Amino acid sequence: MPKINVLPKSIAELIAAGEVVERPASIVKEAIENSIDAGATHITVEIQHGGITYIRIADNGCGIASDDVPKAFLRHATSKIEKAVDLDQITTLGFRGEALAATSAVSRVELFTKTATEDFGTHYKIEGGVEVLNEEVGCPDGTTLIVRDLFYNTPARMKFLKKDVSEGTTVAAVVERQALSHPEISFKLIRDGKQTLNTSGDGKLSSAAYSVLGREISNTLIPVDLTLDGIKVTGLVCKPVHCRASRAYQFTFLNGRYVQSGTVTAATEQAYKNSAMVGKFPVFVLCVGVPYETVDVNVHPAKTQVRFSDEKRVFTAVYNAVKNAILSGDTRPQINIAPPKKDTFLHMTAEQYRQTAVNLPVQEKQDTAKVTQEVIPPSKPEPTRLESDKKPFFLRDEFKPNIPPKKNVLITREEPTENTVVANSEIKPQSEEKEYSPKDEIKLIGEAFNTYIVAQKGNSIYLVDKHAAHERILFNQLKATHKIEVQDLLFPITVKLIGDEYNAVINNISLLEKSGFDLDDFGNESVVVRAIPAMLNSEDTESIITEVAHSLAQKGSVELERIDDILHSVACKSAIKAGYITSNIEKLNLAIRVLGDDDIMYCPHGRPVAFEIKQSSLEKYFGRIQ
């Protein structure tokens, strides 16, 4: 059996440091918590190169007495716990006395501190856990901690750090969370010489939310305030209509400490059930206050995970608080129904359509730019669904616009008071002449709820979701297009992102350019957008970038999957919306495309595009046949 050795102090401290200091954000978190515990009302955080080479945290708190400075860098040296019973009544953010010891073990640390009762402050240096300097110095009340060259003595851990911008974004996320949890404190963040965050410290959560989340999100939030069974829940939640595609904007604070609580998240999302769209998640900043003896915050080195003695009690309080806020603060969402900004499918008048929808010869090569105006696909009379190749309809080689009509194509419209249009979906070579029976025709019956097209083909009725159908058509078009047309924005639009979603966009700018976007890093977790795909509405720029950012953050390293996801989002935002008014010609053309192309079976998100109802099924339902 190998001999058991007691590790030297230097090695033991390096191992212990690994439990607390994982990256620059770990140091910033621990230092800010110490500043808050010291009663600071102003805290400034400055970092360079993501915090890897330089971190400075300055506060105006109570400071550290000169005699206690060397002891503060010893492991488990703390002023917040004296006996075991104190662990059941922890009211401070830091308490284990590991932050300074762990930080000094893997970096070069410099400390300036002064209490209000001392005439001089203390200047203290420690490198790799070894004291280098301890002297009197003139400095203001409070504490300034400077950390340089993180992991300089443990290069193996240095290689696990991410790029400077990623580490800096993680540090920013830590500061933002602390600013939300303590709106009474003014926070400043300086990244590579540029101030990126400045909260007022006026004690209003709405003010802190405005600084951290931005105007667009903060304007959608409603207040939460309820005390139930000894548990106080306050904060802000969004209206159901403004739920987002990810959980990136969810913040839970327990007794002033940022935590990750499945209980609080589940209770909040349950309160939104039947109010928010499936797949959307609420934005919330919730501050939960519970008796200190009912929660264990000492279950994780980073103190981000907690354990409640009564999970159900917390769940009930949060659920009722959020539900009451939604019922009292939400307003009915308004939908502005308006006609499409352009002829969505044909880009032509009804008369032009009649001149274009004709029997056409097959060509060897075709100009895809012209083919996009064609409207009627080839079919066979026998199958229930028309067969076709797998290209998008408007890219097939069999069609060419602006040829005089032939007699084997019939397009008629009844009197203007009616909403019925009949079109023959069969196209035969010119040498063939054939009279088609009604079963070969696609007949537009009408539309339900301005969303579902009702069409008849043969012995079946089809219900077509026009948004899902158009989304699939556009997605197919984007996939088949080598170069996507773009439109320059009159005024560049700045989009605020957060955390991993910001990093995902920055790391995939080249893919976004291939997909028709022109954007750059704007700093402060924001990107500036100068151009978007031509088929998009500029008003959708912020929502499309946010959606794409979330999608990219969830994807792996396969480039094809990431491009497909971007195109999914573009197609969805560009597609005609449910509730929009469309002409009979547009509805008929869309029905023909869907029922004539087996590649238009599902939208890119997997929802069915059309349902079929057979005549025999209806006759059985009405008792006409047995």
C-alpha positions in Angstrom: 0.0 0.0 0.0 1.4 3.4 -0.9 2.6 5.5 2.0 0.2 8.3 3.2 1.8 11.7 3.3 0.6 15.0 4.7 0.5 17.6 1.9 2.7 20.7 2.3 0.7 23.9 3.1 1.5 25.4 -0.3 0.0 22.5 -2.2 -3.0 22.2 0.2 -3.8 25.9 -0.4 -3.7 25.5 -4.1 -6.2 22.6 -3.9 -8.4 24.6 -1.6 -8.2 27.6 -3.9 -9.6 25.5 -6.8 -12.8 25.0 -4.8 -13.5 28.7 -4.7 -11.6 30.3 -7.6 -12.5 28.8 -10.9 -12.2 32.0 -13.1 -12.0 35.8 -12.7 -15.8 36.0 -12.0 -15.3 33.8 -8.9 -13.0 36.4 -7.4 -15.3 39.3 -8.3 -18.3 37.6 -6.8 -16.5 36.9 -3.5 -15.0 40.4 -3.3 -18.3 42.1 -4.0 -20.0 40.0 -1.3 -17.4 41.1 1.2 -17.9 44.7 0.2 -21.7 44.4 0.7 -21.1 42.8 4.1 -18.8 45.8 4.9 -21.8 48.2 4.5 -20.6 49.7 1.2 -22.9 52.0 -0.7 -20.7 52.5 -3.7 -18.8 49.6 -5.4 -16.6 49.9 -8.4 -15.3 46.9 -10.4 -12.6 47.3 -13.0 -11.2 44.5 -15.1 -8.7 44.2 -18.0 -8.5 41.3 -20.4 -11.6 39.6 -18.9 -10.1 39.9 -15.4 -7.3 37.5 -16.2 -4.5 40.1 -15.9 -6.2 42.7 -13.7 -9.1 43.0 -11.3 -9.9 46.0 -9.0 -12.8 46.1 -6.6 -13.1 49.4 -4.6 -15.8 50.1 -2.0 -16.5 52.7 0.7 -17.3 50.1 3.4 -16.1 49.9 6.9 -12.6 48.7 5.9 -10.3 46.3 7.8 -8.3 47.2 10.9 -4.5 47.2 10.2 -3.9 44.4 12.8 -6.5 42.2 11.1 -5.2 42.5 7.5 -2.7 39.6 7.6 -5.2 37.4 9.3 -7.8 38.1 6.7 -5.7 36.2 4.2 -5.6 33.0 6.3 -8.0 30.2 5.5 -11.2 30.1 7.5 -10.4 33.5 9.0 -13.7 35.3 9.3 -15.5 37.9 11.5 -18.9 36.5 10.8 -18.9 33.1 12.6 -17.7 32.2 16.0 -19.6 29.1 17.0 -21.5 26.2 15.3 -24.9 27.7 16.1 -24.1 30.7 14.0 -24.4 28.5 10.8 -28.1 28.4 11.4 -28.4 32.2 11.4 -26.2 33.3 8.5 -27.3 36.9 7.6 -24.2 37.8 5.6 -23.2 36.9 2.0 -19.7 35.7 2.9 -18.9 33.8 6.0 -16.4 31.0 5.5 -13.3 33.1 5.3 -11.9 31.5 2.1 -12.2 34.2 -0.5 -9.0 36.2 0.2 -7.0 33.1 1.0 -8.0 31.3 -2.1 -7.4 34.3 -4.3 -4.0 35.1 -2.9 -2.9 31.4 -3.4 -3.2 31.7 -7.2 -2.5 35.3 -8.0 -0.7 38.5 -7.0 -2.9 40.5 -4.6 -2.6 44.0 -3.4 -4.9 45.5 -0.7 -5.5 49.1 0.4 -7.8 49.5 3.3 -8.7 51.9 6.1 -11.3 52.1 8.9 -12.9 55.4 10.0 -11.2 55.3 13.3 -7.6 55.0 12.0 -5.4 57.9 10.9 -3.6 55.8 8.3 -4.6 53.0 6.0 -2.8 49.7 5.3 -1.1 48.7 2.1 -0.6 44.9 1.9 0.9 42.7 -0.8 0.7 38.9 -1.0 1.8 36.7 -3.9 1.1 32.9 -4.1 0.1 32.9 -0.4 3.4 34.5 0.7 3.4 38.0 2.3 5.5 40.5 0.4 4.7 43.9 1.9 2.8 45.4 4.9 3.0 49.1 5.4 1.1 52.2 6.4 -0.3 54.4 3.7 -2.7 57.3 3.1 -6.0 56.1 1.5 -9.7 56.8 1.9 -12.0 54.8 4.1 -13.0 51.5 2.7 -11.2 48.7 0.9 -9.6 48.4 -2.6 -8.6 44.9 -3.7 -6.3 44.5 -6.7 -5.7 41.1 -8.2 -3.1 40.6 -11.0 -2.0 37.6 -13.1 -4.6 35.0 -12.1 -3.2 31.5 -12.1 0.4 32.7 -12.8 1.7 29.9 -10.6 -0.7 27.2 -11.8 -0.4 27.3 -15.6 -2.3 24.1 -16.0 -5.5 25.8 -14.8 -4.8 28.8 -17.0 -5.5 26.8 -20.2 -9.0 26.1 -19.1 -9.9 29.8 -19.1 -12.0 31.0 -22.1 -11.3 34.0 -24.3 -11.0 37.5 -22.7 -14.4 38.6 -24.0 -16.1 35.5 -22.6 -14.5 35.8 -19.2 -15.3 39.5 -19.2 -19.0 38.7 -20.0 -19.1 36.3 -17.1 -17.7 39.0 -14.8 -20.3 41.4 -16.1 -23.1 38.9 -15.3 -21.9 38.7 -11.7 -21.9 42.4 -11.2 -25.3 42.7 -12.9 -26.8 40.1 -10.5 -25.4 41.9 -7.5 -26.8 45.2 -8.8 -30.3 43.7 -9.1 -30.1 42.1 -5.6 -29.0 45.3 -3.9 -30.6 48.3 -5.7 -29.6 50.5 -2.7 -25.9 50.2 -3.7 -24.5 52.1 -6.7 -22.4 49.7 -8.9 -20.0 50.6 -11.6 -18.3 48.2 -14.0 -15.3 49.2 -16.1 -14.1 46.9 -18.8 -10.8 47.6 -20.5 -11.1 51.3 -19.7 -14.8 51.7 -20.7 -17.6 52.0 -18.3 -20.4 49.5 -19.2 -22.6 49.6 -16.1 -23.6 52.3 -13.7 -26.6 51.9 -11.4 -28.1 54.8 -9.4 -28.2 53.1 -6.0 -31.6 54.8 -5.3 -33.0 51.7 -3.7 -35.6 51.1 -6.5 -35.5 47.7 -8.2 -37.0 49.2 -11.3 -34.0 51.5 -11.6 -31.5 48.7 -11.3 -33.5 46.6 -13.8 -33.5 49.5 -16.3 -29.7 49.7 -16.0 -29.1 46.0 -16.2 -31.8 44.7 -18.5 -32.3 47.7 -20.7 -35.3 49.9 -21.6 -37.2 47.4 -23.8 -37.3 44.6 -21.2 -37.8 46.8 -18.1 -40.8 48.6 -19.7 -42.6 45.2 -19.8 -42.2 44.4 -16.1 -44.9 44.6 -13.5 -44.3 44.6 -9.7 -44.6 41.6 -7.3 -45.2 42.1 -3.6 -46.8 39.4 -1.3 -46.1 38.0 2.1 -47.5 34.5 2.7 -46.9 32.2 5.6 -43.9 34.1 6.8 -42.3 34.2 3.3 -42.0 37.6 1.5 -41.8 37.7 -2.2 -41.1 41.0 -4.0 -39.6 41.9 -7.4 -40.6 42.3 -11.0 -42.1 39.9 -13.6 -43.0 40.4 -17.2 -46.5 40.4 -18.8 -47.3 37.0 -20.3 -47.2 38.4 -23.9 -43.5 39.4 -23.4 -42.2 36.0 -22.3 -38.9 35.1 -24.0 -37.5 32.2 -25.9 -35.0 31.3 -23.1 -34.5 31.5 -19.4 -31.6 33.9 -19.7 -33.5 36.7 -18.0 -34.5 35.0 -14.9 -33.0 36.1 -11.6 -33.7 34.7 -8.1 -32.4 36.2 -4.9 -32.8 34.6 -1.6 -32.2 36.9 1.4 -30.2 39.1 -0.9 -28.1 36.3 -2.3 -28.2 35.2 -6.0 -29.2 31.6 -6.1 -30.3 29.0 -8.6 -33.5 27.6 -7.3 -35.6 25.0 -9.2 -38.4 25.6 -6.7 -38.7 29.3 -7.4 -38.3 28.8 -11.2 -41.0 26.1 -11.3 -43.4 28.1 -9.2 -43.0 31.1 -11.4 -43.4 29.3 -14.6 -46.4 27.4 -13.2 -48.1 30.8 -12.5 -47.7 31.6 -16.2 -49.4 28.4 -17.4 -52.2 29.0 -19.8 -51.2 32.6 -20.1 -47.8 32.4 -22.0 -47.1 30.6 -25.2 -45.7 27.1 -25.0 -41.9 27.2 -25.3 -41.7 30.8 -24.0 -40.3 31.6 -20.5 -41.1 34.5 -18.2 -38.6 37.3 -17.4 -38.4 37.8 -13.7 -36.4 39.4 -10.9 -37.7 37.8 -7.7 -36.4 38.6 -4.2 -37.5 35.9 -1.7 -37.1 36.5 2.0 -37.3 33.4 4.3 -36.4 32.8 7.9 -32.7 32.2 8.0 -33.1 28.9 10.0 -35.3 27.4 7.2 -32.6 27.5 4.5 -29.1 26.0 4.2 -26.8 28.1 2.1 -23.7 26.0 2.9 -24.3 23.2 0.4 -22.1 24.5 -2.4 -18.7 26.3 -2.4 -20.0 29.1 -4.6 -23.1 29.4 -2.4 -25.4 29.5 -5.5 -27.4 26.5 -4.6 -29.5 26.3 -1.4 -31.7 23.8 0.3 -35.1 24.7 1.9 -36.5 22.9 4.9 -40.0 23.2 3.4 -40.0 23.3 -0.4 -43.8 23.3 -0.7 -44.2 26.4 1.5 -41.7 28.4 -0.7 -43.4 27.1 -3.9 -46.8 28.2 -2.7 -45.7 31.7 -1.7 -43.9 32.3 -5.0 -46.7 30.9 -7.1 -49.4 33.1 -5.4 -47.2 36.2 -5.5 -46.5 35.9 -9.2 -50.1 34.9 -10.1 -51.5 37.8 -8.2 -49.1 40.2 -10.0 -50.2 38.8 -13.4 -53.9 39.1 -12.6 -53.6 42.6 -11.3 -50.9 44.1 -13.5 -51.4 42.5 -16.9 -53.4 44.1 -19.7 -55.0 42.5 -22.7 -52.5 42.2 -25.5 -53.5 44.0 -28.7 -53.2 42.5 -32.1 -53.1 45.0 -35.1 -54.5 43.1 -38.0 -53.3 44.7 -41.2 -52.8 43.5 -44.8 -49.4 42.3 -45.8 -46.9 45.0 -46.8 -46.5 43.3 -50.2 -48.2 40.6 -52.2 -46.8 37.8 -50.2 -46.9 35.0 -52.8 -47.3 36.3 -56.3 -46.0 39.9 -56.3 -48.5 40.6 -59.0 -52.1 41.6 -59.6 -55.0 39.1 -60.2 -54.9 40.0 -63.9 -51.2 39.3 -64.1 -51.8 36.0 -62.2 -54.3 34.9 -64.9 -51.7 35.7 -67.6 -49.0 33.7 -65.8 -50.7 30.6 -64.6 -50.5 28.5 -67.8 -49.2 25.3 -69.2 -45.5 25.6 -69.7 -42.8 23.5 -71.5 -39.9 22.0 -69.6 -36.6 23.8 -69.9 -33.1 22.5 -69.5 -32.0 25.5 -67.4 -34.0 28.1 -65.6 -33.4 31.5 -64.0 -34.4 31.0 -60.4 -35.0 34.7 -60.0 -37.9 34.5 -62.4 -39.1 31.2 -61.3 -40.1 32.6 -57.9 -43.2 34.1 -59.4 -44.7 30.9 -60.6 -47.8 29.6 -58.9 -49.1 26.2 -60.1 -47.1 22.9 -59.6 -47.3 19.7 -61.6 -49.3 16.9 -60.3 -50.9 13.5 -61.1 -54.6 12.9 -60.9 -54.4 9.7 -58.8 -52.6 10.5 -55.4 -54.3 12.3 -52.6 -51.3 14.6 -52.3 -49.5 15.7 -55.4 -46.1 14.3 -56.1 -43.1 16.6 -56.9 -39.4 16.7 -56.6 -37.9 17.9 -53.4 -37.0 21.4 -54.5 -39.0 24.4 -53.2 -41.9 24.9 -55.6 -40.7 28.3 -56.9 -37.3 26.8 -57.8 -38.4 24.0 -60.0 -37.1 23.9 -63.6 -40.5 23.0 -65.1 -41.8 26.5 -64.9 -41.3 29.8 -66.7 -43.5 32.9 -66.2 -45.2 35.2 -68.7 -46.3 32.6 -71.3 -49.8 33.0 -72.9 -52.4 30.8 -71.2 -53.4 27.4 -72.7 -56.9 26.0 -72.6 -56.0 23.1 -70.3 -55.6 25.5 -67.3 -58.8 26.9 -65.8 -58.9 29.8 -63.3 -62.3 31.2 -62.6 -63.7 33.6 -60.0 -67.3 33.7 -59.0 -69.2 37.0 -58.5 -67.4 39.5 -56.2 -69.8 38.7 -53.4 -68.5 35.1 -53.2 -65.2 33.8 -51.9 -64.7 30.8 -54.1 -61.9 30.4 -56.6 -61.3 27.3 -58.6 -57.9 26.3 -60.1 -56.8 23.2 -62.0 -53.6 21.8 -60.4 -52.8 19.6 -63.4 -50.3 20.6 -66.0 -49.6 18.4 -69.0 -47.2 18.7 -71.9 -48.5 20.8 -74.8 -49.0 17.9 -77.0 -51.7 16.5 -74.7 -55.2 17.8 -74.5 -57.5 16.7 -71.6 -60.6 17.9 -69.9 -60.2 17.6 -66.2 -62.9 16.5 -63.7 -63.6 18.4 -60.5 -61.6 15.9 -58.5 -58.4 17.2 -60.2 -59.1 20.8 -59.2 -58.2 22.7 -56.0 -61.1 24.8 -54.9 -60.8 27.6 -52.4 -63.7 27.3 -49.9 -62.7 30.1 -47.6 -60.7 30.9 -44.5 -61.3 30.5 -40.8 -60.2 33.0 -38.2 -57.9 34.7 -40.8 -55.5 31.9 -40.1 -56.6 28.5 -41.6 -57.3 28.2 -45.3 -60.1 25.8 -46.2 -59.6 24.1 -49.6 -61.2 21.2 -51.4 -59.3 18.8 -53.6 -60.9 15.7 -55.0 -62.8 14.0 -52.2 -61.1 15.7 -49.4 -61.1 19.0 -47.5 -57.8 20.5 -46.3 -57.2 22.9 -43.5 -54.0 24.8 -44.2 -52.2 26.9 -41.5 -51.0 29.7 -43.7 -48.2 30.9 -41.3 -46.7 27.4 -40.9 -47.0 26.8 -44.7 -45.4 30.1 -45.7 -42.7 29.6 -43.1 -41.7 26.2 -44.7 -41.8 27.7 -48.2 -39.5 30.5 -47.2 -37.2 28.1 -45.3 -36.9 26.0 -48.4 -36.2 29.0 -50.5 -33.4 30.2 -48.1 -31.9 26.7 -48.0 -31.8 26.6 -51.8 -30.4 30.2 -52.3 -26.6 30.5 -52.5 -26.6 34.2 -51.6 -29.4 35.8 -49.6 -30.5 39.2 -50.5 -30.0 41.8 -47.8 -31.4 45.2 -47.0 -29.4 48.0 -45.3 -31.1 49.6 -42.3 -31.6 53.3 -42.5 -30.5 53.6 -38.8 -28.4 50.8 -37.2 -30.1 49.0 -34.4 -28.4 48.1 -31.1 -29.6 44.9 -29.5 -28.9 44.1 -25.9 -28.0 40.4 -25.1 -26.9 38.6 -22.0 -24.3 36.1 -21.0 -23.9 33.1 -23.2 -26.3 34.4 -25.9 -24.0 37.4 -26.4 -20.9 35.2 -26.7 -22.8 32.9 -29.1 -23.5 35.8 -31.5 -20.0 37.2 -31.3 -18.5 33.7 -32.0 -20.9 33.1 -35.0 -20.7 36.5 -36.8 -19.5 34.8 -40.0 -22.5 32.4 -40.0 -24.8 35.3 -39.5 -23.2 37.1 -42.4 -23.9 34.1 -44.6 -27.5 34.3 -43.5 -28.0 37.9 -44.6 -27.0 39.8 -41.4 -24.4 42.5 -41.0 -23.6 43.1 -37.4 -20.7 43.9 -35.1 -19.8 43.8 -31.4 -20.9 47.0 -29.8 -19.6 46.1 -26.3 -21.5 46.0 -23.0 -23.1 42.7 -24.1 -24.7 44.5 -27.1 -24.4 44.1 -30.9 -25.1 46.7 -33.6 -27.1 45.5 -36.6 -26.6 47.4 -39.9 -28.3 45.0 -42.4 -30.8 42.1 -42.3 -32.2 39.7 -44.8 -34.4 41.5 -47.4 -37.5 39.4 -46.5 -37.4 40.6 -42.9 -39.2 43.6 -41.5 -36.8 46.0 -39.8 -39.2 46.3 -36.8 -38.4 42.6 -36.1 -34.7 43.1 -35.9 -34.4 43.0 -32.1 -36.6 40.0 -31.6 -34.9 38.0 -34.5 -31.4 38.7 -33.1 -32.5 37.7 -29.6 -34.1 34.5 -30.9 -31.1 33.6 -33.0 -28.8 34.3 -30.1 -30.7 31.9 -27.9 -30.7 29.3 -30.6 -27.0 29.6 -31.2 -26.3 29.3 -27.5 -28.0 26.0 -27.4 -26.4 24.4 -30.4 -23.2 22.4 -30.6 -20.3 22.8 -33.0 -21.9 21.5 -36.1 -22.1 24.5 -38.5 -24.9 23.1 -40.6 -27.2 22.9 -37.6 -26.4 26.4 -36.6 -27.1 27.8 -40.1 -30.4 25.8 -40.2 -31.4 27.3 -36.9 -30.7 30.9 -38.1 -32.7 30.2 -41.3 -35.5 28.8 -39.2 -35.8 32.1 -37.2 -35.6 34.2 -40.4 -38.3 32.2 -42.1 -40.5 32.4 -39.0 -40.2 36.1 -38.7 -40.7 36.7 -42.4 -43.7 34.5 -42.9 -47.2 35.9 -43.1 -48.7 36.0 -39.6 -51.9 34.4 -38.5 -54.6 37.1 -38.5 -53.3 38.9 -41.5 -55.8 39.5 -44.3 -54.9 37.8 -47.6 -56.6 37.9 -51.0 -58.3 34.9 -52.5 -55.6 34.6 -55.1 -53.0 34.4 -52.3 -54.9 31.8 -50.4 -55.4 29.7 -53.5 -51.8 29.9 -54.5 -50.6 28.9 -51.0 -53.1 26.0 -51.0 -51.8 24.8 -54.4 -48.2 25.0 -53.2 -48.8 23.1 -50.0 -51.0 20.4 -51.6 -48.6 20.1 -54.6 -45.3 19.6 -52.7 -44.6 16.7 -50.4 -41.7 18.7 -49.0 -44.2 21.1 -47.4 -45.5 18.7 -44.8 -44.3 20.4 -41.6 -43.0 23.8 -40.6 -39.3 24.1 -39.6 -40.4 23.8 -36.0 -42.2 20.5 -36.6 -45.8 21.6 -36.6 -48.1 20.1 -39.3 -48.9 22.4 -42.2 -52.2 20.9 -43.3 -54.8 18.4 -42.1 -57.0 16.4 -44.4 -60.7 15.6 -43.9 -62.1 13.0 -46.2 -65.6 13.2 -47.6 -66.4 9.7 -46.5 -65.5 10.6 -42.9 -67.9 13.6 -43.0 -70.7 11.5 -44.5 -70.2 8.9 -41.8 -70.3 11.6 -39.1 -73.6 13.0 -40.4 -75.1 9.6 -40.9 -75.3 9.7 -44.6 -73.4 6.4 -44.9 -72.8 3.6 -42.5 
